Amino acid sequence: MPRVWKSIWDWWLTQRLPRDLAPGDICFVRSTGGGFQIAKVLRVDSDAVHIRLYKNWFSEPILTVDAVSLRLGKLGDAGALGIAHLPLSRSAFASLKPKRVQNEPVTDDELAGYRVWQESQGGVWT
């Protein structure tokens, strides 16, 4: 895609993000294999949405999520794995078509991967 079209596409996608997207928002996002996974927003800044992507998979979004049941999984588990910290550009997160269902406080443990990323001056997936 030519650079100008990508810029327009990225702008259009970011307009679809909720304006009040906030840390702790739990959202259903489209899974690459079909269906939905759950993402928890850890941080939001001008360039990125930092999420925690859980392995839990659903064929359809549900009205509420039991946060205690969310799992990242481990190597060797069947099915998808979760990701403790995933820094996505705002347009990349918007492309997952997030649907917010609730908000749960972000814990100190959940921010461990974000802190490592911050210290290493990591990049952002676009």
Secondary structure, 3 states (H helix, E strand, C coil): CCHHHHHHHHHHHHCCCCCCCCCCEEEEEECCCCCEEEEEEEEECCCEEEEEEEEEEECCCCCCCCHHHCCCCCCCCCCCCCEEEEEEEHHHHHHCCCEEEEECCCCCHHHHHHHHHHHCCCCCEC
